[in-house]
Every structure is written in C-alpha cells, then in structure tokens.
Amino acid sequence: MLAFSALIAGSFSLGGQIAGEIDPAALNAVRFVLAAAVVYGVLRGRGGVSRAALVAPWRYLLLGGLFAIYFVTMFEGLKTAPPVSASAVFTLTPVMSAAFGWFLLRQGMTPRIALGLALGAAGAVWVIFRADVSAILAFEIGTGEAIFFWGCVAHAAYTPLVRLLNRGEPVLVFTFLTLSACALVLLVWGGGAILATDWAGLRPLVWVTLLYIALIASSTTGFLVQFASMRLPSSKVMAYTYLTPSWVLIWELALGQPVPPAMVLLGVGLSVSALALLLRA
C-alpha cells in the first residue's frame, strides 16, 4: 500500500497536465484494455484463468464498474481541480471505506482508528478548501473536487467488496477479470468518444500519461490494492491514501509545477499524522 500511494500519485500529476486534451472515457477505455492485456500476459505464464474463476461474472462487472466511475470522474475533475487538491479529495476514501467495511463486512473500528480517520479527513478538507476558513464555512467546494468526490465514493466501496466477492480466486486472476470488466464497461460507455478522438494528433505527454496509468496506475496498483484488501481491514488499506498528497507534491516538484502555499501544506501534515495513528499495531 506504500507503493500504491506513491504510484497512484503520479496519475494525479500527469493527469492534471493532459486532462483537457482527451475525453476521460476514451483515455480510460484504452488504458484498461492495455492494463488487462499486460496482466493476461503474466497470467499466461502461470496457467491462465480457470473456469471456476469465471463463475458469477457479475462480480467483476460490479467491481469494474466502480473502477470505471472512479477513474473517469478523476480525469473529469482534474480539468478544473489542482492535482494536490484532487489528491486531498482522494484521502476522504478511508473514512468512507471504513463505513462500507462496517456495513458489508461488519469490520469494527477502535477509538484510535476513528481519531485517525477524523484527523485525516480534517487535513483533506483543509487542502480541498485551500486553507480558506471562510470557504470552509460557506462550503464553497470547486466543481472538479465535487465531481471527483463521487468517484472516491465508488473507490471506497470497491475495497471491502473485493474481500466480500472473492471466492478463493488468486489475486492476479481476480485483478485480471476486474480490469477486463472495467475495460468492457468503458468501451461501451466511451465508444463514441473513442471514435471521435484524433489519436494521431495527441502530443507525446498524453501517450506517456496513457502508458503510465495503464501499466502502473491500473495493472500494478490494481494488483497491490487487491493483495492488501485480502490481508488488511478496509480502513487500514485505505489509510495509505493519506500519503497521496505528499507524493503528489513530490511529483509536482519533479515536473516543475509550483508548490501550494504553506498554509495548505498544513493539511498535508495532518494527513500524514493520521496515517501514523492508523498504522499502529
């Protein structure tokens, strides 16, 4: 999950630079087709997919649909939301994931975990509203952040559902079938946008971003989060998302982008403190 938080942060920074240049549904459809193909290539060398794993395919469509909602709203939100702000919205997922974890799996929550989640949520709100107390009181949230919030709700439900719906399938097989279902959903959803896109006219950074989010922020992180979801409580799995804004800041610096004001960084510090609380044994 530490690797997950660092790798997923790259999609915020890269996505923020190309979000207005290609339709989110078209970008993500191609991305998941590539991601599923890569994972299938690995599976072929390990015996492929058994027939037993194909029982109840609705499970993969449900998980793939949630994934599709999350990633399309992410790139739609990044058209107007700064990458650090969008990544702060993402840090609200542990709170929602803990709620879904209790509802679906009856996973409990200690006072320390509740405090950590509250601290992390406070840090997220501080960054989302750009350290503006009057904006917080007026609840003046940006359009991009509001769009992406609903994607984060889908992602929060995804984590406990992986554990609930897995019937003993190996993580790599389960990841492949989920990615394939997500690709199918997006090909249907974004078919028109795919045909309307001038793929040959896209600048190189769009292709770099597409390859990164396909090979790293889809296939690799999809495997990592499913691996962790089978071994850790939902709230602890998603706790690592509190590191995402910090990683995004590093990505933004590496890409030559300006750093947010110091007051905004206070919220990032709160999120890191929340992680420390949540990960204590």
N, C-alpha and C positions, 0 to 999 in steps of 0.2 A: 504493500500500500504506500510505502515511502516512495518507491519507484513510480507507482501510479500517479501520485500527486505531482511529481516533477515532470513526468512525460505529458500528463494532461494539460499542464500549464502552458506548454508550447502551443497547443491548439488555440488557446485564447489570444496569445500574442500574434501568432501568424494569421489566425482567422480575422483578427481586428484589422489587419492591413489589406485583406482582399475581400472582406465581406460584401462590399458594394459592387463587386465586379462579376459575380456569378450567382445565379439563383441557389439558395441554400439547399433546396430539394434535389436539384441536379448535381450539385457538388457532393452531397452526402450519398446519393444513389451510387455514383461511380466509386466513391470512397469505400462503401461497404461491399460492393462487388469485388473490388481488389482485395479488401481485407479478408473476405470469405475464401477467395481463391488462394491466398497465401496460407491460411490455416489449413485448407484442404490439402495443399501440397505437403505440409508437415504430416497430416494425418495419413496420407497415402503410404508414407514410410513406416507407419505404426499400425498397419492393419485396416485402415479405413473406418467407416461408420457401420456399426452392427445394425441389424434390423430392429433389435429391441429398443435402440435409441430413438427410432422413428415412431414409436408408439405415442399417441396423443400429441400430434404435431401442433395443436392449438397452443401448447405451452410455449413453443418457440415463437409463434406469431404474436402472442401476448407480450413476451419479453422483447422481441424485435420491434414491435410497435412502440413500446415505451422508449426504447433506444432511439428510434426514429424521431419521436416527438422531442426528446431531449436535444439531439444534435441539430435538428432543423431550427428549433427556437433559439439555440445558442448562436448560430450564424446570423439569424434574423435579428437577434438582439444586439449583436456586435456591430451592426450597421450604424447604431447611434450610441451604444454604451461603450465607454473606455474599457480595455481589457482587464485592468485591475478591478474596476467596479463590477464587471460581469463575473469575474472570478470570486468576488465577495458574495454575490448572489448565490454562487455555487456552494459557498460554505454554509448556507442555510440548510443544505440537504441532510446533515447529521441529525438535526432536530426533527425534521420530517421523517427521516428513515427510522429513528427511534420510535416514533409514533406508529409507523407502519409495522415495525418489528413487533411492537406490543400487540397490535390488532391482528396480525396474521400469524405470528409465532408465539405470542404471549411471552416475549422476551422482556424481563424486568429491567428496572433502572434504579441504581443506587443514588443517594443524595449527591455523592461526588460527581457521578456522571451527569446528573441533572444540572449541577452547578457549572460543569464544563460546557455543556451544550448551551446554557444560558449565556455564559461568558463569550463563547464563540459567536452566538447569534448577535450579541451586542456589538462585537467587533465588526461583524458583517454589515450591520445596519449603519454603523459609523462611516464605513468606507462607501457603501451604496449611496448615502446622502452627502458624501464628500465633506464630512466633518462640519456640516451646516446644521446647527441646532434648530434654527427656525424652519428649515426644510423638513427636519425630522418631525417637529411638532405639527407642521402642516401636512405631513405625509406626501411631500412632493417627490414622488419617485419617477425616474426617467422612463420613457416608453420602452427603450431597449431592455432595461432591467426588468420591467414588468412582464415583457414577453418571455424573457429567459426564465423568470421565476416559475412559470408553469412547466417548462421543460425540466426544471430541477425537481418539481413535484413528481414527475414521471420517473426521474432517475432515483429518487428516494424510495419509490415503490418497487423499483427494479431489484434493489439489493436483497430485501427479505424474500421476494418472490423467487429468486434464484434458488435459495435454500428450500423453499416450500415446494417448488415444482420439480426439482431434480429427483430422479428416481434411481439414482445409483450410476448414472452415466458419467464417464470420465470427464474431467473439466475441459479438456481440449475438444472432445466431441460435442459437449454441451455448448461451448463457445462457438464452434463452427456452425452448428444448427441455428443458434441465436443470431449470429451475424448474417447467415443466409436468409433467415426470415426477415431481418431488418432490411436487407438489400431488396427483397421481393416487395415489401411494403413501400419502400421509397421509389422503386421503379414504376409501380402503379401510381403512387402519389405524384411523383415528379416527372412522369413520362413526357408531358407537353414541354416542360422546362428543359429537359434533356435535349429534345429535338430542336428547340429554339436557340440553344446555346452555340455560339461561334467558338468551338473548341480550339480551332487552329489559331484564332486571334487572341487567345488568352496570353498574358505576359508570363514570363518564366516563374515569377514568385507564386502565381496561382498553382502551377504544376508542382512546385516544391511543396507548397502547403498541402495540396491534394495527396501527394505521396507520403508526407509526414503523417497526416491524420488517418490515412488508410493503413499504413504499415505499423505506425507507432501508437497513435491515439485511438485506434479501433481494435485491431487484432491483438496487439500486445497488452494494452490496458484492459481490454475485454477479458482476456485470459487472467490477468492479475486480479481483477475485482471478483471474478467468479472463484478463483482459487482461494482468495481471502474470505469470501462470503460463506464458503463451506466450512471454515475453521474458526471464525470470529463472530461475535454478536454484531448485528447490523449497525448499532450506534458506534462501535469501535472501528468497524470497517470504514465508515464514512467520516470518522474523526480525522483521518489523514487529509481530508479535503481542506481542513483549516490551514494547511501549509500551502495550498494552491496560490493565494495572493502573494505570498513571499516568493514562491518560484516564478510567478508572473513578473514580479518586479525585476528579478534577475534576467529573465528573458527579455524584458523591455529594454533594460540597460544594454544587453548584448546586441540588440537590434537597433540601438541608437535612438530609442524613444525617450521623451522626458519622464522624469520621476514625479509622482504626485507630491503635493505639499506635505510637510512634516506632520501636520495635524491629522491628515488622512492616514499616514503610516501608523498612527497610534492604534487604529482599528486593526491593522495587520498584526501588531504586537499582541492585542487581546486574543486574536485567533490562535496565535502560537501558544499563548498561555493556556488556552482551552485544550489544545492538543496534549500538553504536558499533563493536565488533570485527567483527561480521558484515558491515557495510555498507562497510567499507574496500575500495577497488578492489584 
